[in-house]
Amino acid sequence: MNKAIHVVALPGDGTGPEVMVQGLRVLNRIGEKADVRFEIEEIECGGQYYLKHGKSDWPEGSQERCRAADLILLGAVGWPDETGAPVTMSDGNMAGWSPVIGNRARLDLYANVRPVKLYPGVPHRLHGVRKPVWDADKVDMVIVRENTEGLYAGIGGFLPVSGRAELGTDVRTITRSASERVIRHAFEISSKRNGAPKDGKKRVTCIVKDNVLKGCQLFVEVFREVGESYPDIEKDVAIVDAFTQWLVGQPEYYDVCVSTNMFGDIVTDLASVLQGGMGMAVGCNIGDDHAMFEPIHGSAPRHAGKDKVNPVAMILSVAEGLRWLGGKKSLPALVTGGDQIEAAIKKVLAEGKTLTYDLAGEENAATMTQMTDAILAEIG
């Protein structure tokens, strides 16, 4: 076959370029096995790029290059200025806005899909304990958040008084059309899963604050309307503040969860603790025509250049990207490749011999490169 696939890689800042190297090593190995040629186009971006060039956080024409890609992989963005705060551009946005929020908005990547799965051999991160407390199979859910509006719609500003900001506003937008499509996406995911670990029931939980917020009331209304088309899937509504305690106390109850942008952003970071931390957490930004896959651990500047951080989230992002692309382009070899990557990761984690510091502790830690080597060895 030797089919050519155009991949845009956005390494970004800090540890982003390092994990991207490991992800692309795995991607190319799958390409060899599947007889697919990945044509990788790397685009510099982020805070460090902005500090170097001073005009934008990525080169002119990058948006069009992302739009033309078959698959987009993002490392991480964000770099501190001299005060330790993230570098911001002249328009007030964080340097790194364009490849992340910009791509989500302009490519209409409306569903942020985050698998939350605790693999055997991986400790959760509650109170710093590196010993599993639950059976690993009790944590296996997907959290879907609306990805293009809400508090990230960019509507708001400052009211200056005597040269100083006295009022800051951020307007949350919740529309019926955006809510409908992301909620339907959540139900479709549930329809293809095996149900919640606790009882095997296919269940979609709507996370809102509808006892107070009008936008959430609309979101729940749409949730119930869409749910009528899925009679075999249980419908559940949870107030977001109560949900946070239930998520930690009984993760096995949840199958698929769906929420608005900011609430979803917050609860998915909390959920990452249940799966072993940010080094294990994947973010899938999915639209009808385009998709971008990323680890959600951030750029971690203090660890940059040390070959230290966990590569699994980036490598799992590659796996998720291959599954999406294989399904979209009817290339089953890519779906199989994604499955092979996950199986290899599970084997390395279960063996526990080659793990980075966040999983094994500093004294027993392997390097990022060594852990990727072990995963590649399992892929064959």
Buried (B, 14 or more C-beta within 10 A) or exposed (E): EEBEBBBBBBBBBBBBBBBBBBBBBBBBBBBEBBEBBBEBBBBBBBBBBBBEEEEBBBEEEBBEBBBEBBBBBBBBBBBBEEEEEBBBBEEEBBBBBBBBBBBBBBBBBBBBBBBBBBBEBBBBBEEEEBEBEBEBEBBBBBBBBBBBBBBBBBEEEEEEEEEEEEEEEEEBBBBEEBBBBBBBBBBBBBEEBEBBBBEEBBBBBBBBBBEEBEBBBBBBEBBEEBBEEBEEBBBBBBBBEEBBEBBBEEBBBBBBBBBBBBBBBBBBEBBBBBBBBBBBBBBBBBBEEBBBBBBBBBBBBEBBEEBBBBBBBBBBBBBBBBBBBBEBEEBEBBBBBBBBBBEBBBBBBEEEEBBBBBBBEEEBBBBBBBBBBBBBEBBE
